[in-house]
Amino acid sequence: MELGSLAEWVTGLAEFIAVIVALFLPFFRERREKKQTTLHLISIGLKLAHRILKEKARAPEQDLTELADFEFFTRYVSTVTIINSEHQVFLVLTQIADLLDQVQQAELSVSQAEVQLKNLTPKKLREVKA
């Protein structure tokens, strides 16, 4: 029984590796794209919340529900929860909505809400911004 030459072994190993890469590459790409989409959706929600809080800081007596950005944020959250099944996005957007509600109810100041928003920012998103 012959084992074959070194060249045949190298060729066989290279073919095996090529097949493995071809099988698993789409899986890893899809996972990376899903993470990027998740971070992007969260970052949009955070940007909207920051804009809402800036408007509230400029006009503290104004009701949050009267702000155009708040209405847009509400629609955004509704749309994202319908079209995106990622649980992390839903959790963060819900937490943002709860923070804004606490500001509306005067349970939190705008500056306290800003600090808590910063804590909601996913670590990966902070790395991208830095």
N, CA, C and O atoms as a GROMACS GRO file, in nm:
protein
  520
    1MET      N    1   0.084  -0.118   0.000
    1MET     CA    2   0.000   0.000   0.000
    1MET      C    3   0.088   0.125   0.000
    1MET      O    4   0.173   0.143   0.087
    2GLU      N    5   0.066   0.208  -0.100
    2GLU     CA    6   0.144   0.331  -0.111
    2GLU      C    7   0.066   0.448  -0.052
    2GLU      O    8  -0.055   0.459  -0.070
    3LEU      N    9   0.138   0.536   0.019
    3LEU     CA   10   0.076   0.652   0.080
    3LEU      C   11   0.070   0.771  -0.015
    3LEU      O   12  -0.004   0.865   0.010
    4GLY      N   13   0.144   0.768  -0.116
    4GLY     CA   14   0.146   0.878  -0.212
    4GLY      C   15   0.259   0.974  -0.181
    4GLY      O   16   0.322   0.968  -0.076
    5SER      N   17   0.284   1.061  -0.276
    5SER     CA   18   0.394   1.155  -0.259
    5SER      C   19   0.350   1.273  -0.172
    5SER      O   20   0.232   1.293  -0.144
    6LEU      N   21   0.448   1.348  -0.131
    6LEU     CA   22   0.422   1.467  -0.050
    6LEU      C   23   0.335   1.566  -0.128
    6LEU      O   24   0.246   1.629  -0.070
    7ALA      N   25   0.359   1.579  -0.255
    7ALA     CA   26   0.281   1.672  -0.339
    7ALA      C   27   0.133   1.633  -0.341
    7ALA      O   28   0.046   1.720  -0.336
    8GLU      N   29   0.106   1.503  -0.348
    8GLU     CA   30  -0.034   1.457  -0.347
    8GLU      C   31  -0.100   1.488  -0.213
    8GLU      O   32  -0.217   1.527  -0.208
    9TRP      N   33  -0.027   1.469  -0.104
    9TRP     CA   34  -0.079   1.501   0.029
    9TRP      C   35  -0.109   1.650   0.043
    9TRP      O   36  -0.213   1.688   0.096
   10VAL      N   37  -0.017   1.732  -0.003
   10VAL     CA   38  -0.037   1.877   0.005
   10VAL      C   39  -0.157   1.919  -0.078
   10VAL      O   40  -0.237   2.002  -0.035
   11THR      N   41  -0.170   1.862  -0.197
   11THR     CA   42  -0.283   1.893  -0.284
   11THR      C   43  -0.415   1.851  -0.219
   11THR      O   44  -0.512   1.926  -0.221
   12GLY      N   45  -0.418   1.732  -0.162
   12GLY     CA   46  -0.538   1.683  -0.096
   12GLY      C   47  -0.577   1.769   0.023
   12GLY      O   48  -0.695   1.799   0.044
   13LEU      N   49  -0.477   1.809   0.102
   13LEU     CA   50  -0.503   1.895   0.216
   13LEU      C   51  -0.557   2.032   0.173
   13LEU      O   52  -0.650   2.086   0.233
   14ALA      N   53  -0.499   2.086   0.067
   14ALA     CA   54  -0.544   2.216   0.015
   14ALA      C   55  -0.688   2.207  -0.034
   14ALA      O   56  -0.767   2.299  -0.012
   15GLU      N   57  -0.724   2.097  -0.101
   15GLU     CA   58  -0.861   2.079  -0.149
   15GLU      C   59  -0.958   2.067  -0.032
   15GLU      O   60  -1.068   2.123  -0.035
   16PHE      N   61  -0.916   1.995   0.072
   16PHE     CA   62  -1.000   1.978   0.190
   16PHE      C   63  -1.025   2.114   0.256
   16PHE      O   64  -1.139   2.144   0.293
   17ILE      N   65  -0.922   2.194   0.272
   17ILE     CA   66  -0.936   2.327   0.332
   17ILE      C   67  -1.025   2.415   0.247
   17ILE      O   68  -1.105   2.492   0.301
   18ALA      N   69  -1.012   2.407   0.115
   18ALA     CA   70  -1.095   2.488   0.026
   18ALA      C   71  -1.243   2.452   0.041
   18ALA      O   72  -1.329   2.540   0.040
   19VAL      N   73  -1.272   2.325   0.055
   19VAL     CA   74  -1.411   2.282   0.072
   19VAL      C   75  -1.467   2.333   0.206
   19VAL      O   76  -1.580   2.381   0.211
   20ILE      N   77  -1.388   2.322   0.312
   20ILE     CA   78  -1.432   2.369   0.443
   20ILE      C   79  -1.460   2.520   0.439
   20ILE      O   80  -1.563   2.565   0.489
   21VAL      N   81  -1.370   2.596   0.380
   21VAL     CA   82  -1.389   2.742   0.370
   21VAL      C   83  -1.514   2.773   0.288
   21VAL      O   84  -1.592   2.860   0.325
   22ALA      N   85  -1.532   2.703   0.178
   22ALA     CA   86  -1.649   2.727   0.092
   22ALA      C   87  -1.780   2.696   0.166
   22ALA      O   88  -1.881   2.762   0.144
   23LEU      N   89  -1.777   2.598   0.253
   23LEU     CA   90  -1.898   2.561   0.327
   23LEU      C   91  -1.930   2.661   0.438
   23LEU      O   92  -2.047   2.694   0.460
   24PHE      N   93  -1.829   2.710   0.507
   24PHE     CA   94  -1.853   2.792   0.626
   24PHE      C   95  -1.842   2.943   0.603
   24PHE      O   96  -1.888   3.020   0.688
   25LEU      N   97  -1.785   2.987   0.494
   25LEU     CA   98  -1.769   3.130   0.469
   25LEU      C   99  -1.903   3.204   0.466
   25LEU      O  100  -1.914   3.310   0.526
   26PRO      N  101  -2.005   3.153   0.397
   26PRO     CA  102  -2.134   3.224   0.398
   26PRO      C  103  -2.192   3.239   0.538
   26PRO      O  104  -2.254   3.341   0.569
   27PHE      N  105  -2.174   3.139   0.623
   27PHE     CA  106  -2.223   3.146   0.760
   27PHE      C  107  -2.156   3.260   0.836
   27PHE      O  108  -2.224   3.338   0.904
   28PHE      N  109  -2.025   3.272   0.825
   28PHE     CA  110  -1.953   3.377   0.896
   28PHE      C  111  -1.985   3.515   0.840
   28PHE      O  112  -1.995   3.612   0.916
   29ARG      N  113  -2.001   3.524   0.710
   29ARG     CA  114  -2.040   3.653   0.650
   29ARG      C  115  -2.177   3.698   0.700
   29ARG      O  116  -2.196   3.815   0.736
   30GLU      N  117  -2.270   3.606   0.701
   30GLU     CA  118  -2.407   3.638   0.746
   30GLU      C  119  -2.406   3.683   0.892
   30GLU      O  120  -2.475   3.777   0.930
   31ARG      N  121  -2.327   3.615   0.973
   31ARG     CA  122  -2.317   3.652   1.114
   31ARG      C  123  -2.259   3.791   1.132
   31ARG      O  124  -2.308   3.870   1.213
   32ARG      N  125  -2.154   3.823   1.055
   32ARG     CA  126  -2.092   3.955   1.063
   32ARG      C  127  -2.190   4.063   1.018
   32ARG      O  128  -2.200   4.168   1.081
   33GLU      N  129  -2.261   4.038   0.909
   33GLU     CA  130  -2.359   4.135   0.859
   33GLU      C  131  -2.472   4.156   0.959
   33GLU      O  132  -2.520   4.268   0.975
   34LYS      N  133  -2.514   4.050   1.026
   34LYS     CA  134  -2.620   4.061   1.126
   34LYS      C  135  -2.574   4.148   1.243
   34LYS      O  136  -2.650   4.231   1.293
   35LYS      N  137  -2.449   4.129   1.286
   35LYS     CA  138  -2.394   4.212   1.395
   35LYS      C  139  -2.387   4.358   1.353
   35LYS      O  140  -2.422   4.447   1.430
   36GLN      N  141  -2.342   4.382   1.229
   36GLN     CA  142  -2.332   4.520   1.180
   36GLN      C  143  -2.469   4.585   1.173
   36GLN      O  144  -2.484   4.702   1.209
   37THR      N  145  -2.569   4.512   1.127
   37THR     CA  146  -2.705   4.563   1.120
   37THR      C  147  -2.757   4.596   1.260
   37THR      O  148  -2.819   4.700   1.281
   38THR      N  149  -2.732   4.507   1.354
   38THR     CA  150  -2.775   4.529   1.492
   38THR      C  151  -2.714   4.656   1.548
   38THR      O  152  -2.785   4.740   1.605
   39LEU      N  153  -2.584   4.672   1.531
   39LEU     CA  154  -2.517   4.792   1.582
   39LEU      C  155  -2.568   4.917   1.514
   39LEU      O  156  -2.583   5.021   1.578
   40HIS      N  157  -2.595   4.908   1.385
   40HIS     CA  158  -2.645   5.023   1.310
   40HIS      C  159  -2.784   5.065   1.360
   40HIS      O  160  -2.810   5.183   1.380
   41LEU      N  161  -2.872   4.968   1.379
   41LEU     CA  162  -3.007   4.999   1.426
   41LEU      C  163  -3.004   5.060   1.566
   41LEU      O  164  -3.079   5.153   1.595
   42ILE      N  165  -2.918   5.007   1.652
   42ILE     CA  166  -2.906   5.062   1.787
   42ILE      C  167  -2.850   5.203   1.782
   42ILE      O  168  -2.895   5.291   1.855
   43SER      N  169  -2.750   5.226   1.696
   43SER     CA  170  -2.688   5.359   1.690
   43SER      C  171  -2.788   5.464   1.643
   43SER      O  172  -2.783   5.578   1.689
   44ILE      N  173  -2.876   5.428   1.551
   44ILE     CA  174  -2.979   5.523   1.507
   44ILE      C  175  -3.071   5.558   1.623
   44ILE      O  176  -3.104   5.675   1.643
   45GLY      N  177  -3.114   5.458   1.700
   45GLY     CA  178  -3.198   5.484   1.816
   45GLY      C  179  -3.130   5.572   1.918
   45GLY      O  180  -3.193   5.661   1.976
   46LEU      N  181  -3.002   5.550   1.941
   46LEU     CA  182  -2.927   5.632   2.037
   46LEU      C  183  -2.912   5.776   1.987
   46LEU      O  184  -2.925   5.870   2.066
   47LYS      N  185  -2.886   5.793   1.859
   47LYS     CA  186  -2.874   5.929   1.803
   47LYS      C  187  -3.005   6.006   1.817
   47LYS      O  188  -3.006   6.123   1.852
   48LEU      N  189  -3.115   5.938   1.788
   48LEU     CA  190  -3.246   6.002   1.803
   48LEU      C  191  -3.270   6.041   1.948
   48LEU      O  192  -3.321   6.150   1.976
   49ALA      N  193  -3.236   5.953   2.040
   49ALA     CA  194  -3.256   5.983   2.182
   49ALA      C  195  -3.171   6.102   2.226
   49ALA      O  196  -3.218   6.187   2.302
   50HIS      N  197  -3.048   6.110   2.177
   50HIS     CA  198  -2.963   6.225   2.211
   50HIS      C  199  -3.024   6.354   2.158
   50HIS      O  200  -3.023   6.457   2.226
   51ARG      N  201  -3.078   6.348   2.035
   51ARG     CA  202  -3.142   6.468   1.979
   51ARG      C  203  -3.263   6.509   2.061
   51ARG      O  204  -3.286   6.628   2.083
   52ILE      N  205  -3.342   6.412   2.105
   52ILE     CA  206  -3.460   6.440   2.186
   52ILE      C  207  -3.419   6.506   2.318
   52ILE      O  208  -3.479   6.604   2.361
   53LEU      N  209  -3.316   6.451   2.379
   53LEU     CA  210  -3.270   6.507   2.508
   53LEU      C  211  -3.212   6.647   2.491
   53LEU      O  212  -3.227   6.731   2.580
   54LYS      N  213  -3.145   6.672   2.379
   54LYS     CA  214  -3.094   6.808   2.353
   54LYS      C  215  -3.209   6.907   2.340
   54LYS      O  216  -3.205   7.018   2.393
   55GLU      N  217  -3.313   6.865   2.266
   55GLU     CA  218  -3.430   6.952   2.252
   55GLU      C  219  -3.497   6.975   2.387
   55GLU      O  220  -3.541   7.087   2.416
   56LYS      N  221  -3.506   6.872   2.468
   56LYS     CA  222  -3.567   6.884   2.600
   56LYS      C  223  -3.484   6.977   2.689
   56LYS      O  224  -3.540   7.053   2.768
   57ALA      N  225  -3.351   6.971   2.677
   57ALA     CA  226  -3.265   7.058   2.757
   57ALA      C  227  -3.283   7.204   2.716
   57ALA      O  228  -3.277   7.294   2.800
   58ARG      N  229  -3.307   7.228   2.586
   58ARG     CA  230  -3.329   7.365   2.538
   58ARG      C  231  -3.464   7.420   2.582
   58ARG      O  232  -3.478   7.539   2.609
   59ALA      N  233  -3.563   7.332   2.590
   59ALA     CA  234  -3.699   7.374   2.628
   59ALA      C  235  -3.752   7.278   2.735
   59ALA      O  236  -3.834   7.191   2.704
   60PRO      N  237  -3.708   7.293   2.859
   60PRO     CA  238  -3.744   7.197   2.965
   60PRO      C  239  -3.895   7.188   2.992
   60PRO      O  240  -3.944   7.084   3.037
   61GLU      N  241  -3.968   7.294   2.964
   61GLU     CA  242  -4.111   7.292   2.992
   61GLU      C  243  -4.191   7.218   2.885
   61GLU      O  244  -4.307   7.182   2.906
   62GLN      N  245  -4.129   7.195   2.772
   62GLN     CA  246  -4.200   7.130   2.661
   62GLN      C  247  -4.215   6.980   2.687
   62GLN      O  248  -4.124   6.914   2.736
   63ASP      N  249  -4.332   6.930   2.652
   63ASP     CA  250  -4.362   6.788   2.666
   63ASP      C  251  -4.285   6.711   2.558
   63ASP      O  252  -4.282   6.751   2.442
   64LEU      N  253  -4.224   6.599   2.597
   64LEU     CA  254  -4.148   6.520   2.500
   64LEU      C  255  -4.234   6.473   2.383
   64LEU      O  256  -4.188   6.467   2.269
   65THR      N  257  -4.358   6.440   2.412
   65THR     CA  258  -4.445   6.386   2.307
   65THR      C  259  -4.477   6.489   2.200
   65THR      O  260  -4.524   6.454   2.092
   66GLU      N  261  -4.452   6.617   2.228
   66GLU     CA  262  -4.475   6.723   2.129
   66GLU      C  263  -4.357   6.743   2.035
   66GLU      O  264  -4.368   6.814   1.935
   67LEU      N  265  -4.243   6.681   2.067
   67LEU     CA  266  -4.124   6.698   1.984
   67LEU      C  267  -4.132   6.610   1.860
   67LEU      O  268  -4.173   6.494   1.867
   68ALA      N  269  -4.091   6.666   1.748
   68ALA     CA  270  -4.095   6.591   1.621
   68ALA      C  271  -4.001   6.470   1.628
   68ALA      O  272  -4.034   6.363   1.577
   69ASP      N  273  -3.885   6.488   1.690
   69ASP     CA  274  -3.790   6.376   1.700
   69ASP      C  275  -3.846   6.263   1.786
   69ASP      O  276  -3.817   6.146   1.760
   70PHE      N  277  -3.924   6.296   1.886
   70PHE     CA  278  -3.983   6.192   1.970
   70PHE      C  279  -4.084   6.111   1.890
   70PHE      O  280  -4.089   5.988   1.900
   71GLU      N  281  -4.164   6.180   1.811
   71GLU     CA  282  -4.261   6.109   1.726
   71GLU      C  283  -4.188   6.019   1.627
   71GLU      O  284  -4.229   5.905   1.603
   72PHE      N  285  -4.079   6.070   1.569
   72PHE     CA  286  -4.000   5.990   1.476
   72PHE      C  287  -3.939   5.869   1.548
   72PHE      O  288  -3.938   5.758   1.495
   73PHE      N  289  -3.888   5.891   1.670
   73PHE     CA  290  -3.830   5.782   1.748
   73PHE      C  291  -3.935   5.674   1.773
   73PHE      O  292  -3.906   5.555   1.759
   74THR      N  293  -4.054   5.714   1.810
   74THR     CA  294  -4.161   5.618   1.837
   74THR      C  295  -4.192   5.535   1.712
   74THR      O  296  -4.209   5.413   1.720
   75ARG      N  297  -4.200   5.600   1.599
   75ARG     CA  298  -4.225   5.528   1.473
   75ARG      C  299  -4.108   5.436   1.439
   75ARG      O  300  -4.126   5.324   1.393
   76TYR      N  301  -3.988   5.485   1.463
   76TYR     CA  302  -3.867   5.406   1.436
   76TYR      C  303  -3.868   5.278   1.519
   76TYR      O  304  -3.844   5.169   1.466
   77VAL      N  305  -3.896   5.289   1.648
   77VAL     CA  306  -3.898   5.172   1.736
   77VAL      C  307  -4.004   5.073   1.688
   77VAL      O  308  -3.980   4.952   1.684
   78SER      N  309  -4.120   5.123   1.653
   78SER     CA  310  -4.228   5.035   1.605
   78SER      C  311  -4.186   4.962   1.479
   78SER      O  312  -4.207   4.841   1.467
   79THR      N  313  -4.128   5.034   1.386
   79THR     CA  314  -4.087   4.974   1.259
   79THR      C  315  -3.977   4.872   1.279
   79THR      O  316  -3.982   4.762   1.223
   80VAL      N  317  -3.878   4.907   1.358
   80VAL     CA  318  -3.765   4.816   1.379
   80VAL      C  319  -3.810   4.688   1.449
   80VAL      O  320  -3.765   4.579   1.413
   81THR      N  321  -3.898   4.699   1.546
   81THR     CA  322  -3.943   4.578   1.615
   81THR      C  323  -4.026   4.488   1.524
   81THR      O  324  -4.034   4.367   1.546
   82ILE      N  325  -4.086   4.546   1.422
   82ILE     CA  326  -4.164   4.464   1.328
   82ILE      C  327  -4.072   4.394   1.228
   82ILE      O  328  -4.089   4.276   1.199
   83ILE      N  329  -3.973   4.467   1.175
   83ILE     CA  330  -3.892   4.410   1.066
   83ILE      C  331  -3.765   4.341   1.113
   83ILE      O  332  -3.704   4.267   1.036
   84ASN      N  333  -3.723   4.362   1.238
   84ASN     CA  334  -3.598   4.303   1.285
   84ASN      C  335  -3.627   4.210   1.402
   84ASN      O  336  -3.694   4.249   1.498
   85SER      N  337  -3.577   4.089   1.394
   85SER     CA  338  -3.605   3.991   1.499
   85SER      C  339  -3.493   3.982   1.603
   85SER      O  340  -3.499   3.898   1.693
   86GLU      N  341  -3.393   4.066   1.592
   86GLU     CA  342  -3.280   4.062   1.686
   86GLU      C  343  -3.323   4.112   1.823
   86GLU      O  344  -3.367   4.226   1.838
   87HIS      N  345  -3.308   4.028   1.922
   87HIS     CA  346  -3.355   4.059   2.058
   87HIS      C  347  -3.277   4.175   2.120
   87HIS      O  348  -3.335   4.256   2.192
   88GLN      N  349  -3.148   4.183   2.092
   88GLN     CA  350  -3.066   4.290   2.151
   88GLN      C  351  -3.115   4.427   2.105
   88GLN      O  352  -3.118   4.521   2.185
   89VAL      N  353  -3.153   4.440   1.981
   89VAL     CA  354  -3.203   4.568   1.930
   89VAL      C  355  -3.330   4.606   2.005
   89VAL      O  356  -3.345   4.720   2.048
   90PHE      N  357  -3.421   4.512   2.019
   90PHE     CA  358  -3.545   4.537   2.090
   90PHE      C  359  -3.519   4.580   2.234
   90PHE      O  360  -3.580   4.675   2.282
   91LEU      N  361  -3.428   4.512   2.302
   91LEU     CA  362  -3.399   4.545   2.442
   91LEU      C  363  -3.343   4.686   2.457
   91LEU      O  364  -3.386   4.762   2.544
   92VAL      N  365  -3.247   4.721   2.373
   92VAL     CA  366  -3.184   4.853   2.385
   92VAL      C  367  -3.284   4.963   2.351
   92VAL      O  368  -3.292   5.063   2.421
   93LEU      N  369  -3.362   4.945   2.244
   93LEU     CA  370  -3.460   5.047   2.208
   93LEU      C  371  -3.567   5.061   2.316
   93LEU      O  372  -3.615   5.172   2.341
   94THR      N  373  -3.604   4.952   2.379
   94THR     CA  374  -3.701   4.958   2.489
   94THR      C  375  -3.642   5.033   2.608
   94THR      O  376  -3.711   5.112   2.673
   95GLN      N  377  -3.516   5.008   2.637
   95GLN     CA  378  -3.450   5.078   2.748
   95GLN      C  379  -3.440   5.228   2.719
   95GLN      O  380  -3.456   5.311   2.808
   96ILE      N  381  -3.413   5.262   2.594
   96ILE     CA  382  -3.407   5.403   2.556
   96ILE      C  383  -3.545   5.467   2.575
   96ILE      O  384  -3.557   5.577   2.630
   97ALA      N  385  -3.648   5.398   2.530
   97ALA     CA  386  -3.785   5.450   2.545
   97ALA      C  387  -3.820   5.467   2.693
   97ALA      O  388  -3.885   5.565   2.731
   98ASP      N  389  -3.778   5.373   2.777
   98ASP     CA  390  -3.802   5.385   2.921
   98ASP      C  391  -3.730   5.506   2.980
   98ASP      O  392  -3.785   5.577   3.063
   99LEU      N  393  -3.606   5.529   2.936
   99LEU     CA  394  -3.531   5.647   2.982
   99LEU      C  395  -3.603   5.776   2.945
   99LEU      O  396  -3.618   5.866   3.027
  100LEU      N  397  -3.649   5.783   2.821
  100LEU     CA  398  -3.719   5.902   2.776
  100LEU      C  399  -3.849   5.922   2.855
  100LEU      O  400  -3.888   6.034   2.886
  101ASP      N  401  -3.914   5.811   2.886
  101ASP     CA  402  -4.035   5.819   2.967
  101ASP      C  403  -4.004   5.871   3.107
  101ASP      O  404  -4.081   5.950   3.162
  102GLN      N  405  -3.893   5.828   3.164
  102GLN     CA  406  -3.852   5.877   3.297
  102GLN      C  407  -3.821   6.026   3.293
  102GLN      O  408  -3.848   6.098   3.390
  103VAL      N  409  -3.763   6.073   3.183
  103VAL     CA  410  -3.738   6.217   3.169
  103VAL      C  411  -3.871   6.290   3.159
  103VAL      O  412  -3.889   6.395   3.220
  104GLN      N  413  -3.962   6.235   3.082
  104GLN     CA  414  -4.095   6.295   3.067
  104GLN      C  415  -4.167   6.306   3.201
  104GLN      O  416  -4.234   6.405   3.229
  105GLN      N  417  -4.153   6.202   3.284
  105GLN     CA  418  -4.220   6.199   3.415
  105GLN      C  419  -4.140   6.274   3.521
  105GLN      O  420  -4.179   6.275   3.638
  106ALA      N  421  -4.030   6.337   3.483
  106ALA     CA  422  -3.941   6.412   3.573
  106ALA      C  423  -3.878   6.324   3.680
  106ALA      O  424  -3.842   6.372   3.787
  107GLU      N  425  -3.864   6.195   3.650
  107GLU     CA  426  -3.794   6.104   3.741
  107GLU      C  427  -3.644   6.111   3.720
  107GLU      O  428  -3.565   6.079   3.809
  108LEU      N  429  -3.605   6.154   3.600
  108LEU     CA  430  -3.464   6.170   3.564
  108LEU      C  431  -3.444   6.307   3.502
  108LEU      O  432  -3.532   6.358   3.432
  109SER      N  433  -3.329   6.365   3.528
  109SER     CA  434  -3.295   6.489   3.458
  109SER      C  435  -3.237   6.453   3.322
  109SER      O  436  -3.203   6.338   3.296
  110VAL      N  437  -3.226   6.552   3.237
  110VAL     CA  438  -3.170   6.529   3.104
  110VAL      C  439  -3.026   6.481   3.115
  110VAL      O  440  -2.985   6.390   3.044
  111SER      N  441  -2.949   6.542   3.205
  111SER     CA  442  -2.809   6.502   3.219
  111SER      C  443  -2.797   6.359   3.272
  111SER      O  444  -2.708   6.285   3.229
  112GLN      N  445  -2.883   6.320   3.365
  112GLN     CA  446  -2.882   6.182   3.414
  112GLN      C  447  -2.917   6.085   3.302
  112GLN      O  448  -2.859   5.977   3.291
  113ALA      N  449  -3.013   6.123   3.220
  113ALA     CA  450  -3.054   6.038   3.109
  113ALA      C  451  -2.940   6.024   3.008
  113ALA      O  452  -2.920   5.916   2.952
  114GLU      N  453  -2.866   6.132   2.983
  114GLU     CA  454  -2.751   6.126   2.891
  114GLU      C  455  -2.648   6.026   2.941
  114GLU      O  456  -2.592   5.949   2.862
  115VAL      N  457  -2.621   6.028   3.072
  115VAL     CA  458  -2.524   5.934   3.129
  115VAL      C  459  -2.573   5.790   3.112
  115VAL      O  460  -2.496   5.702   3.076
  116GLN      N  461  -2.700   5.768   3.138
  116GLN     CA  462  -2.754   5.633   3.123
  116GLN      C  463  -2.757   5.588   2.977
  116GLN      O  464  -2.739   5.470   2.947
  117LEU      N  465  -2.781   5.683   2.886
  117LEU     CA  466  -2.775   5.649   2.744
  117LEU      C  467  -2.636   5.604   2.705
  117LEU      O  468  -2.619   5.510   2.627
  118LYS      N  469  -2.537   5.670   2.758
  118LYS     CA  470  -2.399   5.633   2.728
  118LYS      C  471  -2.372   5.490   2.776
  118LYS      O  472  -2.299   5.415   2.710
  119ASN      N  473  -2.429   5.453   2.890
  119ASN     CA  474  -2.412   5.318   2.941
  119ASN      C  475  -2.485   5.214   2.857
  119ASN      O  476  -2.447   5.096   2.858
  120LEU      N  477  -2.587   5.254   2.786
  120LEU     CA  478  -2.661   5.162   2.699
  120LEU      C  479  -2.587   5.134   2.568
  120LEU      O  480  -2.615   5.035   2.500
  121THR      N  481  -2.495   5.222   2.533
  121THR     CA  482  -2.422   5.206   2.407
  121THR      C  483  -2.343   5.077   2.411
  121THR      O  484  -2.259   5.059   2.499
  122PRO      N  485  -2.368   4.985   2.317
  122PRO     CA  486  -2.294   4.859   2.316
  122PRO      C  487  -2.143   4.883   2.302
  122PRO      O  488  -2.100   4.979   2.238
  123LYS      N  489  -2.065   4.797   2.363
  123LYS     CA  490  -1.919   4.810   2.364
  123LYS      C  491  -1.863   4.820   2.222
  123LYS      O  492  -1.776   4.903   2.196
  124LYS      N  493  -1.912   4.738   2.133
  124LYS     CA  494  -1.863   4.738   1.994
  124LYS      C  495  -1.889   4.873   1.928
  124LYS      O  496  -1.807   4.920   1.849
  125LEU      N  497  -2.003   4.934   1.959
  125LEU     CA  498  -2.038   5.064   1.902
  125LEU      C  499  -1.942   5.170   1.954
  125LEU      O  500  -1.902   5.259   1.878
  126ARG      N  501  -1.905   5.163   2.081
  126ARG     CA  502  -1.810   5.257   2.138
  126ARG      C  503  -1.674   5.243   2.071
  126ARG      O  504  -1.606   5.343   2.047
  127GLU      N  505  -1.635   5.118   2.040
  127GLU     CA  506  -1.507   5.094   1.974
  127GLU      C  507  -1.505   5.155   1.834
  127GLU      O  508  -1.403   5.208   1.790
  128VAL      N  509  -1.618   5.148   1.765
  128VAL     CA  510  -1.627   5.205   1.630
  128VAL      C  511  -1.615   5.356   1.635
  128VAL      O  512  -1.550   5.416   1.550
  129LYS      N  513  -1.678   5.418   1.737
  129LYS     CA  514  -1.674   5.564   1.748
  129LYS      C  515  -1.536   5.615   1.784
  129LYS      O  516  -1.498   5.724   1.744
  130ALA      N  517  -1.459   5.536   1.861
  130ALA     CA  518  -1.327   5.580   1.908
  130ALA      C  519  -1.224   5.585   1.799
  130ALA      O  520  -1.108   5.620   1.825
   0.00000   0.00000   0.00000
